[in-house]
Amino acid sequence: MNNMNQMMKQVKKMQEQMLKAQEALADKTVEGTAGGGVVTVGMNGHKKLISVAIKPEAVDPEDVEMLQDLVLTAVNDALTKADELANADMGKYTGGMKIPGLF
Protein backbone atom coordinates (compact mmCIF):
# COMPACT_ATOMS: atom_id res chain seq x y z
CA MET A 1 0.00 0.00 0.00
CA ASN A 2 2.90 2.33 0.76
CA ASN A 3 4.23 1.87 -2.78
CA MET A 4 0.84 2.88 -4.19
CA ASN A 5 0.80 6.06 -2.08
CA GLN A 6 4.34 6.88 -3.18
CA MET A 7 3.44 6.32 -6.82
CA MET A 8 0.33 8.52 -6.52
CA LYS A 9 2.45 11.32 -5.01
CA GLN A 10 4.90 11.04 -7.90
CA VAL A 11 2.08 11.14 -10.45
CA LYS A 12 0.57 14.20 -8.78
CA LYS A 13 3.94 15.96 -8.75
CA MET A 14 4.49 15.15 -12.43
CA GLN A 15 1.01 16.48 -13.29
CA GLU A 16 1.76 19.73 -11.46
CA GLN A 17 5.09 20.10 -13.27
CA MET A 18 3.45 19.43 -16.63
CA LEU A 19 0.73 21.99 -15.94
CA LYS A 20 3.32 24.63 -15.03
CA ALA A 21 5.32 23.83 -18.17
CA GLN A 22 2.21 24.06 -20.32
CA GLU A 23 1.27 27.41 -18.78
CA ALA A 24 4.82 28.68 -19.30
CA LEU A 25 4.48 28.08 -23.05
CA ALA A 26 2.25 31.16 -23.21
CA ASP A 27 5.26 33.29 -22.24
CA LYS A 28 7.63 31.73 -24.76
CA THR A 29 7.71 32.96 -28.33
CA VAL A 30 8.92 31.71 -31.67
CA GLU A 31 9.41 33.59 -34.92
CA GLY A 32 8.53 32.42 -38.39
CA THR A 33 9.95 34.10 -41.47
CA ALA A 34 9.58 34.02 -45.22
CA GLY A 35 11.18 35.68 -48.19
CA GLY A 36 14.51 36.13 -46.48
CA GLY A 37 12.90 37.98 -43.59
CA VAL A 38 10.60 40.36 -45.48
CA VAL A 39 7.66 38.75 -43.66
CA THR A 40 8.04 37.83 -39.99
CA VAL A 41 5.41 36.53 -37.61
CA GLY A 42 5.63 35.98 -33.87
CA MET A 43 3.74 33.24 -32.10
CA ASN A 44 3.60 32.05 -28.51
CA GLY A 45 3.94 28.46 -27.37
CA HIS A 46 0.16 28.08 -27.37
CA LYS A 47 0.14 28.78 -31.12
CA LYS A 48 -1.43 32.22 -30.78
CA LEU A 49 -0.25 34.69 -33.40
CA ILE A 50 1.10 37.72 -31.55
CA SER A 51 2.75 39.81 -34.25
CA VAL A 52 3.07 40.25 -38.01
CA ALA A 53 5.76 42.41 -39.62
CA ILE A 54 5.88 43.05 -43.36
CA LYS A 55 8.73 45.06 -44.86
CA PRO A 56 7.71 47.58 -47.52
CA GLU A 57 9.65 45.75 -50.24
CA ALA A 58 7.30 42.78 -49.82
CA VAL A 59 4.32 44.89 -50.87
CA ASP A 60 3.76 44.89 -54.62
CA PRO A 61 0.23 45.95 -55.61
CA GLU A 62 0.71 44.02 -58.86
CA ASP A 63 1.52 40.78 -57.03
CA VAL A 64 -0.73 40.42 -53.99
CA GLU A 65 -0.57 36.63 -54.29
CA MET A 66 3.16 36.70 -53.52
CA LEU A 67 2.55 38.59 -50.28
CA GLN A 68 -0.21 36.16 -49.34
CA ASP A 69 2.15 33.24 -49.96
CA LEU A 70 4.87 34.87 -47.86
CA VAL A 71 2.50 35.42 -44.93
CA LEU A 72 1.24 31.83 -45.20
CA THR A 73 4.79 30.48 -45.28
CA ALA A 74 5.85 32.58 -42.28
CA VAL A 75 2.83 31.47 -40.23
CA ASN A 76 3.43 27.81 -41.07
CA ASP A 77 7.10 28.23 -40.13
CA ALA A 78 6.08 29.69 -36.76
CA LEU A 79 3.55 26.87 -36.20
CA THR A 80 6.26 24.28 -36.81
CA LYS A 81 8.57 26.04 -34.37
CA ALA A 82 5.81 26.34 -31.76
CA ASP A 83 5.20 22.58 -32.05
CA GLU A 84 8.91 21.92 -31.62
CA LEU A 85 9.02 24.21 -28.58
CA ALA A 86 6.03 22.47 -26.96
CA ASN A 87 7.43 19.03 -27.70
CA ALA A 88 10.80 19.96 -26.22
CA ASP A 89 9.31 21.51 -23.09
CA MET A 90 6.63 18.91 -22.45
CA GLY A 91 8.79 15.99 -23.57
CA LYS A 92 10.80 16.40 -20.38
CA TYR A 93 7.78 15.11 -18.50
CA THR A 94 6.22 12.72 -20.98
CA GLY A 95 9.37 10.93 -22.07
CA GLY A 96 8.55 11.74 -25.69
CA MET A 97 5.09 10.16 -25.55
CA LYS A 98 2.36 12.06 -27.37
CA ILE A 99 -0.50 12.55 -24.93
CA PRO A 100 -3.68 13.60 -26.77
CA GLY A 101 -5.09 16.93 -25.61
CA LEU A 102 -1.99 17.85 -23.65
CA PHE A 103 -0.11 19.75 -26.35
C-alpha positions in Angstrom: 0.0 0.0 0.0 2.9 2.3 0.8 4.2 1.9 -2.8 0.8 2.9 -4.2 0.8 6.1 -2.1 4.3 6.9 -3.2 3.4 6.3 -6.8 0.3 8.5 -6.5 2.4 11.3 -5.0 4.9 11.0 -7.9 2.1 11.1 -10.5 0.6 14.2 -8.8 3.9 16.0 -8.7 4.5 15.2 -12.4 1.0 16.5 -13.3 1.8 19.7 -11.5 5.1 20.1 -13.3 3.5 19.4 -16.6 0.7 22.0 -15.9 3.3 24.6 -15.0 5.3 23.8 -18.2 2.2 24.1 -20.3 1.3 27.4 -18.8 4.8 28.7 -19.3 4.5 28.1 -23.0 2.3 31.2 -23.2 5.3 33.3 -22.2 7.6 31.7 -24.8 7.7 33.0 -28.3 8.9 31.7 -31.7 9.4 33.6 -34.9 8.5 32.4 -38.4 10.0 34.1 -41.5 9.6 34.0 -45.2 11.2 35.7 -48.2 14.5 36.1 -46.5 12.9 38.0 -43.6 10.6 40.4 -45.5 7.7 38.8 -43.7 8.0 37.8 -40.0 5.4 36.5 -37.6 5.6 36.0 -33.9 3.7 33.2 -32.1 3.6 32.0 -28.5 3.9 28.5 -27.4 0.2 28.1 -27.4 0.1 28.8 -31.1 -1.4 32.2 -30.8 -0.2 34.7 -33.4 1.1 37.7 -31.5 2.8 39.8 -34.3 3.1 40.3 -38.0 5.8 42.4 -39.6 5.9 43.0 -43.4 8.7 45.1 -44.9 7.7 47.6 -47.5 9.7 45.7 -50.2 7.3 42.8 -49.8 4.3 44.9 -50.9 3.8 44.9 -54.6 0.2 46.0 -55.6 0.7 44.0 -58.9 1.5 40.8 -57.0 -0.7 40.4 -54.0 -0.6 36.6 -54.3 3.2 36.7 -53.5 2.5 38.6 -50.3 -0.2 36.2 -49.3 2.2 33.2 -50.0 4.9 34.9 -47.9 2.5 35.4 -44.9 1.2 31.8 -45.2 4.8 30.5 -45.3 5.9 32.6 -42.3 2.8 31.5 -40.2 3.4 27.8 -41.1 7.1 28.2 -40.1 6.1 29.7 -36.8 3.6 26.9 -36.2 6.3 24.3 -36.8 8.6 26.0 -34.4 5.8 26.3 -31.8 5.2 22.6 -32.0 8.9 21.9 -31.6 9.0 24.2 -28.6 6.0 22.5 -27.0 7.4 19.0 -27.7 10.8 20.0 -26.2 9.3 21.5 -23.1 6.6 18.9 -22.4 8.8 16.0 -23.6 10.8 16.4 -20.4 7.8 15.1 -18.5 6.2 12.7 -21.0 9.4 10.9 -22.1 8.5 11.7 -25.7 5.1 10.2 -25.5 2.4 12.1 -27.4 -0.5 12.5 -24.9 -3.7 13.6 -26.8 -5.1 16.9 -25.6 -2.0 17.8 -23.6 -0.1 19.7 -26.4 
